[in-house]
Amino acid sequence: MSSLFDHRFEHPAGSYKKIFETCEDLSEPLPATVTGRIPTFLKGSLLRLGPGLFEVGDEPFYHLFDGQALMHKFDFKNGQDNTSVYSLFQDIYVNAITEKRVVITEFGTCAYPDPCKNIFSRFFSYFKGVEVTDNCLVNVYPVGEDYYAVTETNYITKVNTDTLETLKKVDMCDYVNINGVTAHPHIEKDGTVYNIGNCMGKGATLAYNIVKTPPTQKDKSDPIEKSKVVVQFPSAERFKPSYVHSFGMSENYFVFVETPVKINLLKFLSAWSIRGSNYMDCFESNESQGTLFHIAKKDPGEYIDLKFKGAPIGMFHHINTYEDQGFIVVDLCSWKGFEFVYNYLWLANLRANWEEVKKAAMMAPQPEVRRYVIPLDEEQGKNLVSLPYTTATATMHADGMIWLEPEVLFSGPRQAFEFPQINYKRYGGKNYTYAYGLGLNHFIPDRICKLNVKTKETWVWQEPDSYPSEPLFVQTPDGVDEDDGVLLTIVAAPGSQRPGYLLILNAKDLSEVARAEVDCTIPVTFHGMHFS
């Protein structure tokens, strides 16, 4: 066991730049060279999704989230000897490549000469027919018996998990009042999917809807067609929704954290007439709002009109949310302050020399793993949190607002614990002990971390010039303990003879179990899933 900071790596050689470069898609699976022993219980495939194409023709993309989607798959066949890797650009973007130019506006790249082809067009139904980005590069998840690749717009893309071909594009707007859904749904044991997105609420005011998609239907009909809104959260500002990347769900409650990072729709409307506007231009921060915490009952869906507030944070990923003795415990990866972290994810920043990368990260919001505790019963003036194991507090002010102060579970200067995962099948929405994450060193992913959220103990896996991705937890079939299982991560090792590998770690202590190396370049990936 080692602390996350005992071995802080420096990267003066800059080999991390390679993970932000275009790599070729494979038309045929490649065999992998295995060292160690792949556990026999690992069946099926690991799917990973991220940007793989960073320019079209001579036109570069500018932001990390603009790269065109590349999906990779590692297949586990007969355990030891037959692991193969297969990667493919999603064919959604054939039109971008055939025209040799960027044809749809992405996060930080403008598509000339048509700046109104943008993600926000869905906010204004009278602009029907405007092309919205369908570059599904963030995550992949199951709906019924199908798998969908997703980003943060209204489009989700059905994928053939054998060939990685895209089968059809689905517009969620056809079924529910939603402008876009997140790439981080919650999935219950029976296959029910919950997600959140912003929408036009009553009186042309923005709101946020939780959408429920049922599991596989007996009559084999498409569950997506039966999606419905179960509860609506209000928006703090009428025309400025907060940027939403994920939400919390316990056994009986939804938790929505409304951060001060806003999408300014009016700014976007006026920007349409200006050549060269892009998605990033439309973000702004409300410096006085702080962070608002909303809760709602799950079944039946009902918004609970209590005002919970905390200091300003940026937030992308919830870790876990659970109920305990009349409280909701909310663990999340935060970035302190109201500035938008995506401002630091321009490709020019990430491809800079190491000293420049560090300099930029010094100015960015600082990362922290935090635990907030929301009381379901309130009483004025004193700390309402009586859970013995946390220092998080909740205090009611005279105006009825309840101020939340977090407990810090992990903090290190410019060292983030991000892209968190847990033993979701057994402990999602329940009191848990372990979180696994990708360690970002000044935004460069260079280690895998494990955190005991009860004792704050940490473990780390790290190798020089090796850049892993989000670790996915797979339970040992007969495992008893919460951390009986393995972590799967894909590592880019640009300087090596075989520059990419699937790494399997023992989830107990992050010791290496096996690796499967392939002779192909692997770019940065965001999220993914393992399925058997």
C-alpha positions as a printed NumPy array, in Angstrom:
array([[  0.   ,   0.   ,   0.   ],
       [  1.25 ,   3.478,  -0.752],
       [ -0.116,   6.969,  -0.496],
       [ -1.134,   8.685,  -3.701],
       [  1.777,  11.064,  -3.21 ],
       [  4.634,   8.794,  -2.163],
       [  5.614,   8.345,  -5.797],
       [  4.494,  11.432,  -7.618],
       [  5.658,  10.994, -11.19 ],
       [  7.037,  13.786, -13.317],
       [  6.68 ,  13.556, -17.113],
       [  9.458,  15.707, -18.581],
       [  9.752,  13.512, -21.703],
       [  6.158,  14.409, -22.599],
       [  5.164,  10.952, -23.853],
       [  1.588,  11.723, -22.653],
       [  1.187,  13.926, -25.772],
       [  0.724,  10.728, -27.816],
       [ -2.551,   9.856, -26.071],
       [ -4.084,  13.011, -27.557],
       [ -3.186,  12.09 , -31.135],
       [ -5.208,  10.383, -33.843],
       [ -4.866,   6.613, -34.068],
       [ -5.951,   4.274, -36.84 ],
       [ -9.042,   2.135, -36.464],
       [ -8.596,  -1.612, -36.943],
       [-10.611,  -3.439, -39.547],
       [ -9.632,  -6.827, -38.102],
       [ -9.156,  -7.894, -34.473],
       [ -5.544,  -8.066, -33.278],
       [ -4.26 , -10.859, -31.032],
       [ -2.888,  -9.786, -27.653],
       [  0.276, -10.983, -25.924],
       [ -0.644, -12.043, -22.389],
       [  1.618, -12.014, -19.332],
       [  0.283, -13.306, -16.015],
       [ -2.943, -15.302, -15.89 ],
       [ -6.242, -13.84 , -16.987],
       [ -8.867, -14.983, -14.434],
       [-11.11 , -17.659, -15.946],
       [-14.239, -15.852, -14.688],
       [-13.502, -12.922, -17.047],
       [-15.75 , -13.689, -19.993],
       [-17.245, -11.469, -22.656],
       [-15.776,  -8.098, -23.568],
       [-14.514,  -4.799, -22.236],
       [-15.844,  -1.868, -24.295],
       [-14.092,   1.515, -24.086],
       [-15.071,   4.786, -25.683],
       [-13.196,   8.019, -26.256],
       [-11.905,  10.401, -28.915],
       [ -9.664,   8.78 , -31.52 ],
       [ -9.647,  11.178, -34.463],
       [ -8.379,  14.676, -33.709],
       [ -8.491,  16.225, -37.163],
       [-10.496,  15.903, -40.361],
       [ -8.477,  16.518, -43.518],
       [ -6.329,  19.545, -42.702],
       [ -8.76 ,  20.872, -40.094],
       [ -7.815,  20.192, -36.474],
       [-10.152,  19.853, -33.535],
       [ -9.282,  22.105, -30.602],
       [-10.863,  20.609, -27.491],
       [-10.461,  17.19 , -25.854],
       [-14.199,  16.535, -26.2  ],
       [-14.2  ,  17.275, -29.935],
       [-12.2  ,  14.246, -31.068],
       [-14.381,  11.872, -33.067],
       [-15.554,   8.769, -31.266],
       [-13.45 ,   5.63 , -31.317],
       [-14.657,   2.482, -29.638],
       [-12.271,  -0.295, -28.608],
       [-13.122,  -3.782, -27.507],
       [-11.033,  -6.37 , -25.7  ],
       [-12.56 ,  -9.85 , -26.009],
       [-11.897, -12.496, -23.357],
       [-12.03 , -15.916, -24.988],
       [-11.169, -19.143, -23.181],
       [ -9.22 , -17.308, -20.507],
       [ -5.478, -17.302, -20.966],
       [ -4.504, -17.7  , -24.575],
       [ -7.011, -15.854, -26.639],
       [ -7.556, -12.241, -25.748],
       [ -7.969, -10.035, -28.787],
       [ -8.512,  -6.307, -29.252],
       [-10.659,  -4.624, -31.841],
       [-11.187,  -0.915, -32.32 ],
       [-13.329,   1.031, -34.724],
       [-14.313,   4.621, -35.311],
       [-18.035,   4.924, -35.063],
       [-19.395,   5.452, -38.539],
       [-21.563,   8.366, -37.433],
       [-18.886,  10.675, -38.669],
       [-18.487,   9.353, -42.186],
       [-19.846,  12.678, -43.45 ],
       [-17.113,  14.604, -41.601],
       [-14.383,  12.445, -43.09 ],
       [-15.746,  12.218, -46.641],
       [-16.105,  15.984, -46.867],
       [-12.6  ,  16.361, -45.35 ],
       [-13.823,  19.137, -43.1  ],
       [-15.515,  19.552, -39.735],
       [-19.227,  19.568, -40.537],
       [-20.89 ,  19.783, -37.13 ],
       [-19.888,  22.131, -34.345],
       [-18.345,  20.314, -31.399],
       [-17.34 ,  21.436, -27.908],
       [-14.54 ,  23.82 , -28.814],
       [-14.317,  23.604, -32.588],
       [-16.46 ,  25.674, -34.939],
       [-17.754,  24.213, -38.153],
       [-17.535,  26.882, -40.827],
       [-19.55 ,  28.366, -42.279],
       [-22.451,  27.269, -40.135],
       [-22.072,  28.102, -36.424],
       [-25.714,  27.403, -35.636],
       [-25.259,  23.647, -36.107],
       [-24.777,  23.133, -32.419],
       [-25.838,  21.067, -29.442],
       [-28.071,  23.861, -28.12 ],
       [-30.401,  23.934, -31.088],
       [-32.715,  21.552, -29.254],
       [-33.541,  24.218, -26.684],
       [-35.456,  26.079, -29.346],
       [-38.003,  23.865, -30.992],
       [-38.647,  26.412, -33.715],
       [-35.169,  25.665, -35.061],
       [-36.15 ,  22.096, -35.872],
       [-33.925,  20.498, -38.462],
       [-30.705,  22.042, -37.219],
       [-27.977,  19.402, -36.966],
       [-26.983,  18.582, -33.413],
       [-23.722,  16.807, -32.666],
       [-24.205,  13.054, -32.406],
       [-20.549,  12.276, -31.718],
       [-21.136,   9.607, -29.064],
       [-17.715,   9.583, -27.436],
       [-18.326,   9.492, -23.675],
       [-19.9  ,   6.224, -22.514],
       [-21.76 ,   3.072, -23.432],
       [-24.578,   1.395, -21.467],
       [-27.268,  -1.28 , -21.802],
       [-30.971,  -0.585, -22.432],
       [-33.031,  -3.76 , -22.417],
       [-31.051,  -6.22 , -24.522],
       [-29.308,  -3.511, -26.569],
       [-26.215,  -1.358, -26.018],
       [-26.037,   2.375, -26.699],
       [-23.115,   4.776, -27.07 ],
       [-23.87 ,   8.172, -25.565],
       [-22.636,  11.701, -25.133],
       [-24.583,  14.631, -23.603],
       [-27.056,  15.444, -26.354],
       [-30.472,  14.067, -27.273],
       [-28.914,  11.43 , -29.548],
       [-27.914,   7.967, -28.416],
       [-26.509,   5.396, -30.84 ],
       [-27.314,   1.689, -30.844],
       [-24.129,  -0.378, -31.249],
       [-23.447,  -3.941, -32.359],
       [-21.145,  -5.108, -29.569],
       [-19.635,  -7.876, -31.734],
       [-18.543,  -5.753, -34.698],
       [-18.685,  -2.28 , -33.047],
       [-20.793,  -1.07 , -35.966],
       [-23.445,   1.527, -35.278],
       [-26.912,   0.167, -35.963],
       [-29.17 ,   3.186, -35.559],
       [-29.321,   6.665, -34.125],
       [-32.103,   7.33 , -31.618],
       [-33.397,  10.804, -30.803],
       [-34.646,  10.825, -27.187],
       [-36.695,  13.955, -28.03 ],
       [-39.051,  11.677, -29.949],
       [-40.147,  10.049, -26.668],
       [-39.697,  12.483, -23.772],
       [-39.383,  16.219, -23.086],
       [-35.606,  16.403, -22.836],
       [-32.898,  18.455, -24.55 ],
       [-30.147,  15.965, -23.823],
       [-29.337,  13.177, -21.373],
       [-26.117,  12.579, -19.466],
       [-23.634,   9.826, -20.244],
       [-23.989,   8.578, -16.645],
       [-27.35 ,   6.884, -16.128],
       [-28.171,   4.734, -13.112],
       [-29.174,   1.159, -13.863],
       [-31.129,  -0.989, -11.423],
       [-30.779,  -4.749, -11.009],
       [-33.815,  -5.437, -13.21 ],
       [-32.39 ,  -3.259, -16.017],
       [-34.447,  -0.108, -15.376],
       [-32.445,   2.926, -16.516],
       [-32.705,   6.4  , -14.935],
       [-31.108,   9.494, -16.463],
       [-31.315,  13.281, -16.16 ],
       [-31.352,  16.102, -18.678],
       [-32.551,  19.664, -18.973],
       [-35.827,  20.575, -20.609],
       [-38.269,  23.4  , -21.107],
       [-40.49 ,  23.371, -18.025],
       [-43.689,  25.265, -17.269],
       [-43.945,  28.848, -18.495],
       [-40.955,  28.569, -20.854],
       [-38.611,  28.205, -17.883],
       [-35.801,  25.68 , -17.867],
       [-35.971,  22.652, -15.604],
       [-34.301,  19.246, -15.259],
       [-36.175,  16.004, -15.868],
       [-35.389,  12.531, -14.549],
       [-36.283,  10.03 , -17.263],
       [-37.04 ,   6.384, -16.544],
       [-36.615,   3.719, -19.236],
       [-38.064,   0.307, -18.317],
       [-36.162,  -3.009, -18.64 ],
       [-36.548,  -5.575, -21.436],
       [-40.215,  -5.898, -22.427],
       [-41.984,  -9.286, -22.534],
       [-43.43 ,  -8.429, -25.935],
       [-39.907,  -7.59 , -27.217],
       [-40.908,  -3.974, -27.917],
       [-38.27 ,  -1.235, -27.594],
       [-37.995,  -0.069, -23.941],
       [-36.843,   3.4  , -25.1  ],
       [-40.256,   4.   , -26.633],
       [-41.744,   3.528, -23.147],
       [-39.421,   6.111, -21.491],
       [-41.179,   8.624, -19.269],
       [-40.383,  11.593, -17.038],
       [-40.77 ,  10.639, -13.368],
       [-39.816,  13.885, -11.601],
       [-38.77 ,  17.447, -12.446],
       [-36.196,  19.62 , -10.639],
       [-36.422,  23.426, -10.953],
       [-33.607,  25.527, -12.427],
       [-32.064,  28.334, -10.344],
       [-31.946,  30.579, -13.423],
       [-34.62 ,  30.814, -16.068],
       [-32.449,  30.718, -19.212],
       [-29.215,  29.382, -17.764],
       [-29.266,  25.696, -16.915],
       [-26.327,  24.305, -14.98 ],
       [-24.018,  21.936, -16.797],
       [-25.064,  18.42 , -15.682],
       [-22.745,  15.444, -16.124],
       [-24.177,  12.942, -13.609],
       [-26.61 ,  12.658, -10.698],
       [-26.946,  10.671,  -7.481],
       [-29.449,   7.899,  -6.759],
       [-29.957,   6.019,  -3.493],
       [-32.551,   3.35 ,  -2.83 ],
       [-35.407,   5.843,  -2.439],
       [-34.089,   9.245,  -3.579],
       [-32.571,  11.158,  -6.487],
       [-29.941,  13.816,  -5.739],
       [-29.246,  16.562,  -8.263],
       [-26.315,  18.929,  -7.64 ],
       [-26.854,  22.254,  -9.42 ],
       [-23.4  ,  23.805,  -9.798],
       [-22.583,  27.44 , -10.664],
       [-21.285,  26.427, -14.132],
       [-24.031,  27.58 , -16.508],
       [-24.946,  27.298, -20.158],
       [-26.058,  30.775, -21.268],
       [-28.79 ,  30.174, -23.829],
       [-29.329,  33.866, -24.594],
       [-25.622,  34.282, -25.289],
       [-25.876,  31.299, -27.557],
       [-28.814,  32.781, -29.477],
       [-26.961,  36.032, -30.114],
       [-23.782,  34.117, -30.976],
       [-25.556,  32.377, -33.832],
       [-25.064,  35.448, -36.005],
       [-21.346,  35.551, -35.21 ],
       [-19.118,  33.4  , -37.39 ],
       [-17.078,  30.956, -35.346],
       [-19.   ,  30.48 , -32.126],
       [-18.661,  27.119, -30.41 ],
       [-20.021,  25.196, -27.466],
       [-17.337,  26.419, -25.025],
       [-18.241,  30.072, -25.725],
       [-21.627,  29.556, -24.122],
       [-20.435,  28.525, -20.651],
       [-20.252,  31.028, -17.844],
       [-20.109,  30.919, -14.052],
       [-22.618,  32.375, -11.623],
       [-20.155,  33.532,  -8.986],
       [-22.801,  34.238,  -6.334],
       [-25.022,  31.15 ,  -6.601],
       [-22.875,  28.619,  -4.734],
       [-23.885,  24.996,  -5.192],
       [-27.517,  23.909,  -4.78 ],
       [-28.444,  20.372,  -3.73 ],
       [-31.884,  19.116,  -4.774],
       [-33.567,  15.92 ,  -3.627],
       [-36.627,  14.046,  -4.864],
       [-38.419,  10.849,  -3.908],
       [-37.978,   8.105,  -6.434],
       [-41.223,   6.145,  -6.364],
       [-43.553,   7.835,  -6.847],
       [-41.397,  10.68 ,  -8.172],
       [-41.848,  13.784,  -6.022],
       [-39.64 ,  16.874,  -5.684],
       [-38.899,  17.758,  -2.046],
       [-38.894,  21.534,  -1.762],
       [-36.049,  21.998,   0.734],
       [-33.183,  24.402,   0.06 ],
       [-29.73 ,  22.877,   0.545],
       [-26.715,  24.943,  -0.4  ],
       [-22.909,  24.764,  -0.235],
       [-19.823,  26.658,  -1.391],
       [-19.279,  26.733,  -5.18 ],
       [-17.846,  23.606,  -6.807],
       [-17.571,  22.184, -10.284],
       [-18.627,  18.553, -10.455],
       [-18.74 ,  15.876, -13.113],
       [-18.877,  12.545, -11.335],
       [-20.879,  11.257,  -8.407],
       [-19.172,   8.315,  -6.682],
       [-22.095,   6.892,  -4.693],
       [-25.21 ,   8.021,  -2.818],
       [-26.901,   6.156,   0.032],
       [-29.333,   6.614,   2.91 ],
       [-28.454,   6.102,   6.562],
       [-30.56 ,   6.861,   9.655],
       [-32.578,   9.694,   8.103],
       [-29.703,  11.168,   6.07 ],
       [-28.625,  10.995,   2.448],
       [-24.846,  10.622,   2.084],
       [-23.539,  12.035,  -1.209],
       [-19.942,  11.27 ,  -2.246],
       [-18.584,  13.053,  -5.292],
       [-15.476,  14.247,  -7.13 ],
       [-15.436,  18.027,  -6.874],
       [-13.344,  20.87 ,  -8.286],
       [-13.215,  23.815,  -5.881],
       [-14.658,  27.156,  -6.952],
       [-16.949,  28.269,  -9.735],
       [-14.613,  28.129, -12.742],
       [-15.334,  25.535, -15.432],
       [-12.629,  22.828, -15.506],
       [-13.212,  22.212, -19.222],
       [-11.447,  25.576, -19.801],
       [ -8.242,  23.656, -19.064],
       [ -8.888,  20.74 , -21.421],
       [ -7.965,  22.437, -24.692],
       [ -5.751,  20.085, -26.677],
       [ -3.045,  22.759, -26.935],
       [ -2.796,  22.738, -23.11 ],
       [ -2.725,  18.937, -22.844],
       [ -0.108,  18.562, -25.599],
       [  2.2  ,  21.198, -24.106],
       [  5.562,  20.455, -22.524],
       [  5.439,  19.161, -18.955],
       [  6.414,  22.428, -17.257],
       [  3.696,  24.245, -19.235],
       [  1.132,  21.566, -18.368],
       [  1.971,  22.016, -14.683],
       [  1.794,  25.805, -14.935],
       [ -1.705,  25.677, -16.466],
       [ -2.905,  23.217, -13.811],
       [ -1.671,  25.57 , -11.064],
       [ -4.289,  28.099, -12.192],
       [ -7.129,  25.587, -12.531],
       [ -9.719,  24.705,  -9.863],
       [ -8.322,  22.228,  -7.326],
       [ -9.751,  18.7  ,  -7.13 ],
       [-11.154,  17.142,  -3.958],
       [-13.195,  14.038,  -3.123],
       [-16.014,  15.218,  -0.868],
       [-18.813,  13.748,   1.23 ],
       [-21.951,  15.834,   1.756],
       [-24.697,  14.729,   4.141],
       [-28.27 ,  15.882,   3.533],
       [-30.692,  15.657,   6.495],
       [-34.239,  14.581,   5.698],
       [-35.53 ,  16.165,   8.967],
       [-34.569,  19.707,   9.811],
       [-34.302,  21.898,  12.898],
       [-32.944,  25.431,  12.997],
       [-29.541,  26.589,  14.218],
       [-27.529,  23.47 ,  15.058],
       [-25.633,  20.894,  13.058],
       [-28.297,  18.503,  11.848],
       [-25.903,  15.662,  10.99 ],
       [-25.749,  13.089,  13.748],
       [-24.024,  10.276,  11.845],
       [-21.048,   9.272,  14.028],
       [-18.637,   8.528,  11.187],
       [-18.556,  11.848,   9.316],
       [-17.47 ,  15.422,   9.964],
       [-19.837,  16.752,   7.256],
       [-22.358,  19.251,   8.661],
       [-25.746,  20.706,   7.738],
       [-26.957,  23.884,   9.47 ],
       [-30.322,  25.565,   8.988],
       [-30.251,  29.34 ,   8.589],
       [-33.06 ,  31.655,   9.649],
       [-34.426,  31.854,   6.08 ],
       [-34.895,  28.073,   6.003],
       [-31.877,  27.406,   3.778],
       [-29.718,  24.52 ,   5.006],
       [-25.975,  25.103,   4.544],
       [-23.891,  21.996,   3.811],
       [-20.205,  21.699,   4.688],
       [-18.471,  18.591,   3.321],
       [-16.067,  16.112,   4.795],
       [-12.962,  15.861,   2.581],
       [-12.279,  12.206,   1.777],
       [ -9.229,  12.857,  -0.375],
       [ -7.278,  15.973,  -1.34 ],
       [ -3.87 ,  16.576,  -2.885],
       [ -2.484,  19.58 ,  -4.743],
       [ -3.308,  19.2  ,  -8.454],
       [ -3.749,  15.456,  -7.929],
       [ -7.29 ,  14.421,  -8.798],
       [ -9.121,  11.21 ,  -7.967],
       [-11.509,  11.175, -10.943],
       [-13.58 ,   8.869, -13.192],
       [-14.691,   7.02 , -10.032],
       [-16.031,   3.473,  -9.967],
       [-17.379,   1.242,  -7.194],
       [-18.699,  -2.313,  -6.876],
       [-21.875,  -0.899,  -8.426],
       [-23.829,  -4.147,  -8.795],
       [-23.739,  -4.859,  -5.068],
       [-23.155,  -1.439,  -3.499],
       [-24.676,   1.153,  -5.843],
       [-27.028,   3.249,  -3.678],
       [-25.88 ,   1.46 ,  -0.503],
       [-23.459,   2.148,   2.358],
       [-20.067,   1.169,   0.911],
       [-16.337,   1.292,   1.679],
       [-14.244,   1.382,  -1.508],
       [-13.986,   3.67 ,  -4.526],
       [-11.596,   3.196,  -7.437],
       [-10.443,   6.043,  -9.657],
       [ -8.104,   7.354, -12.297],
       [ -5.4  ,   9.594, -10.845],
       [ -4.894,  12.827, -12.778],
       [ -1.519,  14.457, -12.235],
       [ -1.964,  18.077, -13.413],
       [ -4.74 ,  16.663, -15.689],
       [ -2.473,  13.905, -17.109],
       [ -3.835,  10.411, -16.245],
       [ -0.882,   8.525, -14.768],
       [ -2.123,   6.13 , -12.078],
       [ -4.956,   3.95 , -10.794],
       [ -6.126,   4.66 ,  -7.242],
       [ -8.211,   2.951,  -4.601],
       [ -9.768,   4.907,  -1.724],
       [-11.295,   3.578,   1.489],
       [-13.999,   6.214,   2.062],
       [-14.33 ,   5.216,   5.725],
       [-10.647,   5.349,   6.77 ],
       [ -9.278,   7.523,   3.888],
       [ -6.583,   4.92 ,   3.252],
       [ -5.286,   4.914,  -0.364],
       [ -3.571,   2.428,  -2.684],
       [ -1.94 ,   3.157,  -6.022],
       [ -0.77 ,   1.452,  -9.231],
       [  1.664,   3.399, -11.4  ],
       [  4.399,   2.801, -13.978],
       [  6.643,   5.313, -15.78 ],
       [  5.328,   6.682, -19.1  ],
       [  2.096,   4.705, -18.728],
       [ -1.279,   6.422, -19.02 ],
       [ -4.251,   4.365, -17.807],
       [ -7.987,   4.972, -18.156],
       [-10.962,   4.717, -15.804],
       [-10.764,   1.412, -13.861],
       [-13.826,  -0.834, -14.122],
       [-14.571,  -3.208, -11.229],
       [-15.568,  -6.825, -11.966],
       [-16.685,  -8.916,  -8.985],
       [-15.248, -12.398,  -8.44 ],
       [-18.329, -14.646,  -8.957],
       [-18.135, -16.219,  -5.473],
       [-16.617, -13.095,  -3.873],
       [-17.745, -12.227,  -0.335],
       [-15.949,  -8.955,   0.407],
       [-16.88 ,  -5.689,  -1.304],
       [-13.455,  -5.586,  -2.992],
       [-13.281,  -9.275,  -4.024],
       [-12.662,  -8.789,  -7.713],
       [-10.449,  -7.229, -10.347],
       [-10.064,  -3.829, -11.965],
       [ -9.857,  -3.549, -15.755],
       [ -8.104,  -0.564, -17.298],
       [ -6.639,   0.157, -20.718],
       [ -3.148,   1.636, -20.545],
       [ -1.422,   3.656, -23.253],
       [  2.357,   3.2  , -23.117],
       [  3.502,   5.258, -26.116],
       [  7.235,   4.504, -25.856],
       [  6.864,   0.727, -25.562],
       [  7.335,  -1.973, -28.169],
       [  3.631,  -2.727, -27.85 ],
       [  2.115,   0.695, -27.094],
       [ -1.173,  -0.354, -25.524],
       [ -2.414,  -2.971, -23.103],
       [ -5.329,  -4.146, -21.064],
       [ -4.238,  -4.27 , -17.42 ],
       [ -5.962,  -6.468, -14.833],
       [ -5.349,  -5.523, -11.178],
       [ -6.386,  -7.248,  -7.96 ],
       [ -8.969,  -4.853,  -6.479],
       [ -7.79 ,  -5.67 ,  -2.937],
       [ -4.3  ,  -4.175,  -3.202],
       [ -3.896,  -3.043,  -6.85 ],
       [ -1.26 ,  -5.707,  -7.516],
       [ -0.986,  -6.822, -11.132],
       [ -2.829, -10.013, -12.099],
       [ -2.213,  -9.952, -15.864],
       [ -1.754,  -7.735, -18.866],
       [ -2.681,  -8.236, -22.525],
       [ -0.444,  -6.17 , -24.798],
       [ -1.363,  -5.19 , -28.355],
       [  0.616,  -3.799, -31.226],
       [ -1.515,  -0.738, -31.815],
       [ -1.75 ,   2.792, -30.465],
       [ -4.484,   3.471, -27.947],
       [ -5.703,   7.039, -27.373],
       [ -7.293,   8.464, -24.24 ],
       [-10.639,   6.823, -23.327],
       [-13.266,   8.267, -21.005],
       [-15.637,   5.528, -19.953],
       [-16.805,   2.047, -20.827],
       [-18.286,  -1.173, -19.528],
       [-17.585,  -4.881, -19.158],
       [-20.254,  -7.349, -20.208],
       [-20.299, -11.12 , -20.411]])
